[in-house]
Amino acid sequence: MKYMIAAGAMALAALGLAGVANAAPSGPVTASETVSSLQADGFHVILNKVGTAPLDGCSVTSVRPGQTFARVDSGAPGAGSSLVTTVTSKTVYVDVAC
């Protein structure tokens, strides 16, 4: 059982990192648009800002994965006796320069 939980956690971590990489902006968008997009995708965003300009005038320099919290249980509807991993919270760090 411990091995199943560890394997599930590793798979979840890999999926979480892929989601953050896909969430990074691909074109010239403002930092506030990036933050809004990530929040809409369910991320808790921690902003690291260099400069004093408003967020709309800043550019994103990097998007880094943070901690993902999940629970593994058999109490999910329709799961029967199978263990189900549910992501409860995911964090991402956004670095911006103004």
Secondary structure, 3 states (H helix, E strand, C coil): CHHHHHHHHHHHHHHHHHHHHHHCCCCCCCHHHHHHHHHHCCEEEEEEEECCCCHHHCEEEEEEEEEEEEEEECCCCCCCCCCEEEEEEEEEEEEEEC
